[in-house]
Amino acid sequence: MRKVFLCISLLISTVQYAAAPAPWGFWGHQRINKMALYTLPEDLFGFYKPYIDYVTTHAVDPDKRRYAVADEAARHYIDLDHYGKAPFTEVPRKWNDAVIKFTEDSLQAYGIVPWHIERMMYRLTDAFREKDVNYILKNTADLGHYIGDAHVPLHCTENYNGQLTNQVGIHGFWESRIPELLGENFDYFVGKAEYIPDVNAKVWEIVLASNALVDSVLKLELQVNKEIPADRKYSYETRGASTVRVYSQEYTLRYNELLNGMVERRLQESIIQLGSFWLTAWINAGKPDLTGVVMRPWTEEELKEMDEIDKAYNGGEMKGRTHEEH
């Protein structure tokens, strides 16, 4: 999860090396949340319009929370192939059934993103029903993050950073380096959100589609690695006061070419599906009229929690599965 475009974690002399960033990087998550707002119908978009900056900025809150909450990491991924082979019918789609079969500890160990998305949908629906603007916005932004994560192929496999195939670093390469170089030219206008009649089925459709792309993500990077000599694989760029090692533009462009627009398509899917999840939560809440309702002051307890998360994030000690891993 990871900082704008790239998280830098390994320092050698005066040169820092790029570790795996946050899924989609901060830039990507924020772009997904912002563009998803424009898929909403006019009456719902009208409510969100004054809060576009909030929903955009806070798209990265779940990544920050991973520095303060040990249980947070598992909410961002699912190692589907731990359970066998596609279509993973041995994995119960309902949370309670999965707990009975595998135990909650086991599910937490291998990731719970599809079930957590459902939990977030309940929370957002309740927030809409209660017309609590603060919690509508908080859950809107958080849900956007998890939906974005579920669309990343390497968040749906045990080989999440290429560590099983000698491709360590591919996680950040796919989800952050490509958008960093090419994302401004991607097409983010993806149509209008639609009601989702079966949230559980849609969530599993998303993670299964992500997992189905894993082989291509890995094999195509191996092809680029064979084509481009090792001395042209990386380059060095200045980021603030640091010099960082990143995948070179040549290497990145060739990988994106072989992927044939996969990264752009997954971003697009994240956007349209996110808008549809938001719309569905509002409809399921009874389409409440939000005209005139505004944010209330945050309580002392809420402000304290936000401050603790910011301090933990700035301190840089991640809880649970590490930054480099997911």
N, C-alpha and C positions, 0 to 999 in steps of 0.2 A: 503494500500500500504505500508510504513512500512519498517523496516530496515532488515539487513541481517538476514534471517530466522525468526526474531521475533521483534516486536516493544514493548518496555517496557514503560508503561504509568502511572501506579498507584504506588505511593510510600507509604509504611506503615513501619514506623520505618526505619530499614536498609534493608528491603526486598522490592524489586520491583516486581510487578505482570505483567504478559504478557498480553498485549492488542492484538486486532486483527491486524496482520501485513498487509503489502501491499499484494495485490493479488499475489500469488505465492512467495511473499517475494522478496527481491532484487536478491537473488541467483537464484530463479526460473525464473524470467523475463530474467535475463542475460543468463541463460542456454537455454531458448527457443530461444532467438535471435541468440546465437552462433550456436546452432545445426541446426537452420533453414537455415543458410548460406550453409551448406553442402548438402542441398537438391537441390541446384540450378545447372543448366547446366554449363558446364565448362567455356563457354565464359563469362557468367555473374558472376560466382564465381571468375573468374580471375580478374575482376574489383574490387570485394569486398575484395579479399585476403589481400591486404596491410592494410585494414581498419577493420579487424575482431575485434580488441580490441576496436575500437571506437563504432562499432555497438553493441558490447557486453556491454561495460561499460555504454553507454547512453540508454540502455533499460529501465532504471529507471527514466529517465528525466521527464516523465509525472507525476510520483508520487511526485517528487520534486516540480514540477510546481504547485501542489495543495496547496502548502504553500504560493504561491505568487499570484495565479490567482483564483478568486472566482468561475468562470465558469468552471474551469477544472474538478472539481469532477464529474459532471454529464456525462462527456465523458467516464467514466470508468464502467458504469453499466446501466441496464435498469430493473426497477421493473415491469416485464411483467405482473405478476398476479394482479397488480393494475387495469389492463384493463379488467379483466375477467378471462376466462379459456382457456387453450390450445385448438386449435392452435392459439388463439388470432387474429382471422381473422378480428376483429373490429379495429385492429391497422393498419392503412395504412403503407405499406412498403416503400413508397416514402416520403421523408422529406416534400416536399411542401404540399402533401395531408394530412400528419399528422398534420402539422401546421394549416391548414384550419380547420381540425376536432377538434383538442384539444387545440390550441394556443401554441405558442413557450414557454411561461412561464410554462405551465403545463407539456410539454414534458421535459423541463429542470429540473423540480421538481422531475420527476421520472426516469430520466436517458436517455441518447441519444447514447449509445455506438454503436448500429448498424449503425445509420446514420453518426456518426462521423468517423467510419471506412471508409465509402464510401467517405467522405470528404478527409480523409487522402490519399485514393487511387488517387483521382484527383491531390492532391498536389505532390505525389510521381511520378505520370505519367508525370506531367509538369516538374518536376525536371530532370527526365530522358531525356525528349525531349529537354530541354535546356542545358543538359550536365553540370549542376551546381553540382559539386561533393559535396560541403558542404551541399546543401539542399537535394541531394539524400541521403546522410548519415543521416542527421537529421530526415528526414521523414521516412527513413527505420527503424531507431531505434524506433521512436515514434509509427509507425504503429505496430511494433512488440509488444509493450506494450499493445495496445488496443485489438489486436487479442488475446493475452494471457488472458486478463481480460474477454473477451467475452466467453472464454471456462470454466470459473469458475462458477459452478452452483449458488453459493450464490451471484453472481453479476447479476443474472437474476431473482430476487425475492424480494418482499417487506420484507420478513423475512430474510434479508441479514446477520444478526448476531445471529439468533436464538432468537431475543428479543421478538418475538410473541409466542414462545413455551417454554420459560424458559430454553433456551440453549445458553445464551449469552457467546460468546467466540468461538463458533463453526466455525466462519468465518476463523479466523487465524489457528484454529486446523486443518481444512481440507486442506487449501491451503499452509500453511507454516510449521506446525509442522511435518506432514507426510513427505513432501519432505526433511525436515531437517534431519530426522532420516534415511530415506530410499532412498532418491533421487539419491545418488551416485551409487546405484545398479540398477536403472531403465534403460531400453533400450531406447536409444535416436536415434537409426538409423532407420528411418521410411520410407525410399525410396526417390523417386525423386519428386520434385515439378511438378505440372501440371497446364496448363492454365485454368483459370476460365472463362467460357463464359458469365456467368451472376453474376456479383459481388454482386448485391443486393440480389439475391436469396440465394447465398452462405452465406452471412452475417446472414440472417434470419434463415437459416438452423442451423448455429452455436448457436445462442442465444436460439432458440427453443430447441435444443438438451440439452443445459445447463439447461434450466428451467425444462426439463423433468426429470432431475436427482435430483431435489431439495428434493422431498419426501424421496428418499432413503438416501440422505445425512443426513436428520434430523432424520428419523425413526431409522436408524442403530446406530446413536450416542445415542439415547434414550435406545436402547437395551444394548449397552456397559455400559451405566450408571446404568442399573439395574443389570448387571452381576458383575461389579467390585465395591467393597465397596468404599465409599466416601474417606476413609483415604488412598486409593491407586490410586485415580484419578489423583493427582498432585504430582510433585516432585520439587526439587529445584536444580538449576544449576548455576554455576558461569559464568557470561558473562562479561569479562573485570573486572571492579572494582565493579560490581554489582552482587547480588544474585537475581535470578529471579524464579518465580513460573511458571512452564510449565506443560502441560499434561504429565503424566508419560509415560515411554517407554511401560510399560505393557498395559496401556489404549490405547496408540497410535497404537501399533501393533495389538491389538484386533480390533480396529476400521478399520484399513487398511485391515485386514483379511476379515471382514464382507463386506467392500466396494468392495472386490474382484478385486483389481487393478484399481478402477475407477480413482484415482488421477494420476496414471501413464498413463492411457489411455488418459486422458484429456491433460496432458502435451504432449504426442505424437501427439495428434490431433492439438494442438497449433502449434507445430513445422512444421508439414507437410502443414498445411493450411497457415501458415505465409509464408513459402517458395513459395507457390503457389500464394499468393497475390503479393509478390515482383516480381515474374516472370511475372505475368499478367500485372502489371504496366509497366514493361520494354517492353513487347510485344506490349501493347497498345500505347506506345510511339514511336513505329516503330523500335524496336530493335536497338537503336542507338549504334554505335561503340564507346565504351568508352576507347579505347586503347590510352594511353598517357595522358588522362585528369587527373588532380590532384587537390587536395584541394587548394583553394586560402586562403589568410589571412582573418580571420574574421574581419568584419568592427567594428568600435568603437561602433556603436549602437548594433550590435549583441553581442559583448563582454559585454557591459553594461547590456543587458537583462540577459545573463548567470550569471553574477555576482549577480544581484538582486535576481534571483531564488535561487542561492546557499545560499545567506545571509538569505533569508526567510526560506529556508529549515533548515538551521542550527539554526535559531531562534526558530523553532519548533511550530509556530502558523499556523495551517492548516486553509485554507479558505474553504467555502462551507461545504458539508457534512463531518463529522469529521473522523479522523483516525480510531477510534474505530467502526465507523459505516460501512465504506466500505474500 
